[in-house]
Amino acid sequence: MTEETLFTKIRDREIPSDIVYEDDEIFAFRDINPQAPTHVLVVPKAVIPTVNDLDETQAGLIGRMFLVAQRIAREDGIAESGYRLVMNTNADGGQTVFHIHLHVIGGRTMEWPPG
């Protein structure tokens, strides 16, 4: 049985969301608590809890997630000005939903460290 997460509920349309991209393996939606004008989460449909749970067979999936992020940045008009891609791992890394996801954040100047 597949583990249920907040993201599987969004994937399965049990929770409404502003989905901006979807294919057979990946979906993407706008964050409900955006940290910038563009803040989209790119999520694999399969539940992979953390980056530490990835294996070599999923390298293509992860690459496709970055290509989807690139497409979203282009469609939102932030590709040329710049954007940040973030994937948090485990609690100390800031991960709150244990279903890997890539944050696409842009539309404002990013600082480092984040502030």
N, CA and C of each residue as an Amber inpcrd file, in Angstrom:
protein
   345
   0.8480000  -1.1890000   0.0000000   0.0000000   0.0000000   0.0000000
   0.8870000   1.2440000   0.0000000   0.5460000   2.2180000  -0.8210000
   1.3000000   3.4500000  -0.9190000   0.9770000   4.3420000   0.2760000
   2.0180000   4.9260000   0.8620000   1.8350000   5.8380000   1.9810000
   1.0970000   7.0850000   1.5140000   0.1420000   7.5310000   2.3130000
  -0.6100000   8.7280000   1.9750000   0.0790000   9.9450000   2.5860000
   0.2160000  11.0020000   1.7980000   0.8050000  12.2500000   2.2660000
  -0.1120000  13.3950000   1.8630000   0.1970000  14.5700000   2.3470000
  -0.5270000  15.7600000   1.9130000  -0.4780000  15.8730000   0.3950000
   0.6850000  15.5390000  -0.1880000   0.8410000  15.6740000  -1.6310000
   0.0690000  14.6060000  -2.3980000  -0.0760000  13.4020000  -1.8540000
  -0.8980000  12.4090000  -2.5510000  -2.3640000  12.8430000  -2.5400000
  -2.7770000  13.5170000  -1.4800000  -4.1510000  14.0310000  -1.4330000
  -4.3620000  15.1290000  -2.4760000  -3.3390000  15.9510000  -2.6870000
  -3.4200000  16.9680000  -3.7450000  -3.3940000  16.2800000  -5.1060000
  -2.4750000  15.3180000  -5.2770000  -2.3690000  14.5650000  -6.5340000
  -3.7020000  13.9160000  -6.8950000  -4.3760000  13.3570000  -5.8910000
  -5.6290000  12.6330000  -6.1100000  -6.8600000  13.5380000  -6.0790000
  -6.6290000  14.8500000  -5.9980000  -7.6970000  15.8660000  -5.9980000
  -8.6050000  15.7650000  -4.7750000  -8.0780000  15.2200000  -3.6800000
  -8.8320000  15.1980000  -2.4290000  -8.7210000  16.5470000  -1.7220000
  -7.6600000  17.2710000  -2.0120000  -7.4520000  18.6220000  -1.4920000
  -7.2920000  19.5310000  -2.7080000  -8.0700000  20.6110000  -2.7680000
  -7.9470000  21.5050000  -3.9260000  -6.6060000  22.2290000  -3.9290000
  -6.0880000  22.4670000  -5.1140000  -4.8160000  23.1540000  -5.2740000
  -4.7500000  23.7680000  -6.6660000  -3.8710000  24.7490000  -6.8180000
  -3.6550000  25.3920000  -8.1170000  -2.5590000  24.6130000  -8.8450000
  -2.9550000  23.5540000  -9.5360000  -2.0100000  22.7090000 -10.2580000
  -1.6410000  23.4020000 -11.5640000  -0.3260000  23.5890000 -11.7640000
   0.1500000  24.3100000 -12.9480000   0.8070000  23.3900000 -13.9690000
   1.0490000  22.1260000 -13.5900000   1.6740000  21.1700000 -14.5090000
   1.3270000  19.7690000 -14.0300000   1.1400000  18.8640000 -15.0130000
   0.9390000  17.4500000 -14.6670000   1.2420000  16.5900000 -15.8820000
   1.9380000  15.4760000 -15.6240000   2.1270000  14.4390000 -16.6270000
   1.9880000  13.0930000 -15.9130000   2.4430000  12.0160000 -16.5270000
   2.2680000  10.6870000 -15.9350000   3.0500000  10.4700000 -14.6420000
   4.1550000  11.2050000 -14.4550000   5.0260000  10.9620000 -13.3020000
   5.1660000  12.1220000 -12.3300000   4.8070000  13.3260000 -12.7720000
   5.0930000  14.5350000 -12.0010000   3.8840000  15.4570000 -12.0260000
   3.6930000  16.1800000 -10.9270000   2.7150000  17.2660000 -10.9240000
   3.3330000  18.4420000 -10.1760000   2.8090000  19.6290000 -10.4230000
   3.3360000  20.8400000  -9.7940000   2.1740000  21.7620000  -9.4540000
   2.2840000  22.4040000  -8.3040000   1.2140000  23.2870000  -7.8530000
   1.7920000  24.4560000  -7.0660000   1.0280000  25.5300000  -7.0000000
   1.4430000  26.7310000  -6.2840000   1.3530000  26.4980000  -4.7800000
   2.4150000  26.9170000  -4.0740000   2.4790000  26.7790000  -2.6230000
   1.3970000  27.6470000  -1.9820000   0.7340000  27.1250000  -0.9570000
  -0.3260000  27.8980000  -0.2930000   0.2500000  28.9620000   0.6450000
   1.5410000  28.8740000   0.9490000   2.2240000  29.8720000   1.7860000
   3.4620000  30.3530000   1.0350000   3.2730000  31.0730000  -0.0770000
   4.4040000  31.4200000  -0.9380000   5.4170000  32.3370000  -0.2640000
   6.6900000  32.0570000  -0.5410000   7.7910000  32.8600000  -0.0240000
   8.2760000  33.8900000  -1.0400000   7.6530000  33.9220000  -2.1990000
   7.9860000  34.8490000  -3.2740000   6.8050000  34.8620000  -4.2400000
   6.7770000  35.8270000  -5.1720000   5.6640000  35.8700000  -6.1310000
   5.4510000  34.5490000  -6.8740000   6.5370000  33.8730000  -7.2410000
   6.4200000  32.5130000  -7.7850000   6.9490000  31.5640000  -6.7310000
   6.1100000  30.6370000  -6.3040000   6.5330000  29.5690000  -5.3850000
   5.6990000  28.3440000  -5.7410000   6.3200000  27.4640000  -6.5160000
   5.6500000  26.2710000  -7.0200000   6.3910000  25.0430000  -6.5130000
   5.6520000  24.0090000  -6.1450000   6.2410000  22.7470000  -5.7200000
   6.1200000  21.7420000  -6.8570000   7.2360000  21.1290000  -7.2240000
   7.2870000  20.0970000  -8.2650000   7.4460000  18.7710000  -7.5300000
   6.4990000  17.8460000  -7.7470000   6.4020000  16.6390000  -6.9280000
   6.2570000  15.4050000  -7.8110000   7.0170000  14.3430000  -7.5200000
   6.7550000  13.0980000  -8.2450000   5.4440000  12.4890000  -7.7510000
   4.7230000  11.8370000  -8.6330000   3.4800000  11.1870000  -8.2190000
   3.7490000  10.0110000  -7.2840000   4.8600000   9.3190000  -7.4880000
   5.2540000   8.2330000  -6.5900000   5.7710000   8.8320000  -5.2860000
   5.4280000   8.2040000  -4.1740000   5.8900000   8.6980000  -2.8830000
   7.3170000   8.2200000  -2.6290000   8.2230000   9.1800000  -2.5690000
   9.6100000   8.9500000  -2.1770000   9.7940000   9.8680000  -0.9720000
   9.9520000   9.3310000   0.2360000   9.9340000  10.1800000   1.4350000
  11.0030000  11.2720000   1.4800000  12.2620000  10.9300000   1.2130000
  13.3380000  11.9180000   1.2990000  14.3420000  11.6880000   0.1800000
  15.2240000  12.6450000  -0.0140000  16.3020000  12.4860000  -0.9860000
  17.1430000  11.2640000  -0.6320000  17.2770000  10.9770000   0.6520000
  18.0500000   9.8040000   1.0880000  17.4500000   8.4840000   0.6270000
  16.1840000   8.4960000   0.2140000  15.5070000   7.2790000  -0.2360000
  15.6050000   7.0670000  -1.7390000  16.2490000   7.9790000  -2.4470000
  16.4040000   7.8340000  -3.8960000  17.4120000   6.7470000  -4.2330000
  17.2220000   6.1240000  -5.3940000  18.2330000   5.2040000  -5.9100000
  18.4880000   5.5360000  -7.3760000  19.4570000   4.8730000  -7.9580000
  19.8760000   5.1980000  -9.3280000  18.7550000   5.0500000 -10.3490000
  17.7900000   4.1740000 -10.0980000  16.7050000   3.9990000 -11.0600000
  15.8140000   5.2360000 -11.1590000  15.9210000   6.1470000 -10.1930000
  15.0790000   7.3430000 -10.1820000  15.8040000   8.5930000 -10.6970000
  17.0130000   8.4240000 -11.2130000  17.7890000   9.5680000 -11.7050000
  17.0420000  10.3030000 -12.8170000  16.4230000   9.5900000 -13.7100000
  15.6650000  10.2190000 -14.7910000  14.4920000  11.0260000 -14.2670000
  13.8110000  10.4990000 -13.2720000  12.6780000  11.2050000 -12.6660000
  13.1420000  12.5230000 -12.0500000  14.2440000  12.4790000 -11.3420000
  14.7560000  13.6960000 -10.7030000  15.1700000  14.7100000 -11.7740000
  15.8090000  14.2500000 -12.8310000  16.1630000  15.1440000 -13.9290000
  14.9350000  15.7820000 -14.5460000  13.8810000  15.0130000 -14.7030000
  12.6310000  15.5410000 -15.2730000  12.0010000  16.5790000 -14.3490000
  12.1440000  16.3900000 -13.0290000  11.6220000  17.3860000 -12.0870000
  12.2950000  18.7380000 -12.3240000  13.6010000  18.7200000 -12.5850000
  14.3150000  19.9720000 -12.8470000  13.8940000  20.5830000 -14.1800000
  13.6010000  19.7580000 -15.1680000  13.1140000  20.2820000 -16.4480000
  11.7210000  20.8910000 -16.2960000  10.8860000  20.2890000 -15.4580000
   9.5720000  20.8750000 -15.1820000   9.7550000  22.2140000 -14.4670000
  10.6970000  22.2820000 -13.5250000  10.9790000  23.5400000 -12.8250000
  11.4050000  24.6210000 -13.8170000  12.2540000  24.2510000 -14.7550000
  12.7080000  25.1830000 -15.7920000  11.5080000  25.6990000 -16.5970000
  10.6150000  24.8150000 -16.9660000   9.4300000  25.1900000 -17.7400000
   8.5400000  26.1600000 -16.9510000   8.3580000  25.8680000 -15.6620000
   7.5290000  26.7330000 -14.8130000   8.1580000  28.1160000 -14.7020000
   9.4800000  28.1650000 -14.5150000  10.1740000  29.4540000 -14.4260000
   9.9930000  30.2500000 -15.7080000  10.0940000  29.5780000 -16.8350000
   9.9230000  30.2390000 -18.1280000   8.4770000  30.7490000 -18.2630000
   7.5020000  29.9080000 -17.9370000   6.0910000  30.2830000 -18.0680000
   5.7050000  31.4120000 -17.1120000   6.3440000  31.4580000 -15.9360000
   6.0480000  32.5220000 -14.9700000   6.8710000  33.7820000 -15.2200000
   7.7380000  33.7540000 -16.2370000   8.5020000  34.9330000 -16.6010000
   9.6670000  35.2480000 -15.6860000  10.1950000  34.2470000 -14.9880000
  11.3140000  34.4900000 -14.0610000  12.6080000  33.8050000 -14.5020000
  12.5750000  33.1220000 -15.6300000  13.7530000  32.3580000 -16.0630000
  14.9570000  33.2620000 -16.3010000  14.7520000  34.3980000 -16.9370000
  15.8670000  35.2770000 -17.2740000  16.3710000  36.0520000 -16.0610000
  15.4710000  36.5120000 -15.2020000  15.8900000  37.3010000 -14.0350000
  16.5010000  36.4200000 -12.9550000  16.0560000  35.1640000 -12.8870000
  16.6320000  34.2150000 -11.9370000  15.6160000  33.6780000 -10.9490000
  15.9260000  32.5120000 -10.4260000  15.0490000  31.8330000  -9.4770000
  15.8780000  30.8640000  -8.6530000  15.2800000  30.3690000  -7.6040000
  15.9450000  29.4290000  -6.7170000  15.2140000  28.0930000  -6.7770000
  15.9880000  27.0020000  -6.7800000  15.4430000  25.6520000  -6.6840000
  15.9290000  25.0720000  -5.3640000  14.9950000  24.5590000  -4.5540000
  15.3290000  24.0520000  -3.2260000  14.6520000  22.7040000  -3.0270000
  15.4240000  21.7480000  -2.5070000  14.8680000  20.4620000  -2.1130000
  15.3790000  20.1690000  -0.7030000  14.4960000  20.2510000   0.2740000
  14.8590000  20.0270000   1.6720000  14.8530000  18.5350000   1.9970000
  15.7420000  18.1370000   2.9180000  15.8230000  16.7300000   3.3140000
  15.8200000  16.5980000   4.8260000  14.8210000  15.8910000   5.3220000
  14.6400000  15.6050000   6.7440000  14.4160000  16.8780000   7.5620000
  14.0800000  16.6940000   8.8350000  13.6310000  17.7960000   9.6880000
  14.6520000  18.9240000   9.7980000  15.9120000  18.6120000  10.0490000
  16.9170000  19.6680000  10.1950000  17.1620000  20.4090000   8.8860000
  16.8280000  19.7890000   7.7680000  16.9460000  20.4400000   6.4690000
  15.7090000  21.2330000   6.0910000  14.6990000  21.2260000   6.9540000
  13.4920000  21.9990000   6.7060000  12.3580000  21.2410000   6.0410000
  12.5050000  19.9200000   5.8670000  11.4450000  19.1430000   5.2200000
  10.2930000  18.9350000   6.1940000   9.0840000  19.2990000   5.7680000
   7.9020000  19.1270000   6.6180000   6.9160000  18.1030000   6.0590000
   6.9610000  17.8780000   4.7490000   6.1440000  16.8320000   4.1280000
   7.1140000  15.7860000   3.5940000   6.9840000  14.5600000   4.0600000
   7.9400000  13.5130000   3.7050000   7.5110000  12.7880000   2.4230000
   7.5920000  13.5690000   1.3530000   7.3140000  13.1800000  -0.0270000
   8.1440000  14.1890000  -0.8130000   9.2570000  13.7550000  -1.4050000
  10.1930000  14.7240000  -1.9880000   9.4840000  15.7050000  -2.9060000
  10.0090000  16.9170000  -2.9170000   9.4580000  17.9720000  -3.7520000
  10.5160000  19.0370000  -3.9580000  10.4320000  19.6670000  -5.1030000
  11.3690000  20.7080000  -5.5090000  10.6340000  22.0390000  -5.4950000
  11.1320000  22.9890000  -4.7060000  10.5570000  24.3250000  -4.6600000
  11.1370000  25.1560000  -5.7980000  10.2800000  25.8160000  -6.5550000
  10.6800000  26.7840000  -7.5680000  10.2600000  28.1340000  -7.0000000
  11.2550000  28.9750000  -6.6600000  10.9700000  30.2260000  -5.9660000
  11.6180000  31.3720000  -6.7310000  10.8240000  32.3830000  -7.0640000
  11.3740000  33.5220000  -7.7820000  10.3980000  34.6680000  -7.8810000
  10.7890000  35.6610000  -8.6580000   9.9620000  36.8400000  -8.8040000
  10.3820000  37.9670000  -7.8630000  11.4360000  37.7340000  -7.1190000
  12.0350000  38.7600000  -6.2610000  13.5080000  38.3950000  -6.1080000
  14.2990000  39.3220000  -5.6070000  15.7040000  39.0640000  -5.3750000
  15.8570000  38.0950000  -4.2190000  16.6350000  37.0450000  -4.4270000
  16.8930000  36.0500000  -3.3940000  18.1580000  36.4390000  -2.6320000
  18.1700000  36.1920000  -1.3490000  19.3260000  36.4630000  -0.5020000
  19.9340000  35.1440000  -0.0370000  21.2130000  35.1980000   0.3140000
  21.8450000  34.0380000   0.9350000  22.6930000  34.5110000   2.0840000
  22.5270000  34.0120000   3.2720000  21.5300000  32.9800000   3.5620000
  20.1160000  33.5470000   3.4290000  19.1440000  32.6330000   3.2330000
  17.7470000  33.0980000   3.0760000  17.3360000  33.9580000   4.2680000
  16.6170000  34.9960000   3.9990000  16.2090000  35.8860000   5.0940000
  14.7820000  36.2620000   5.0600000
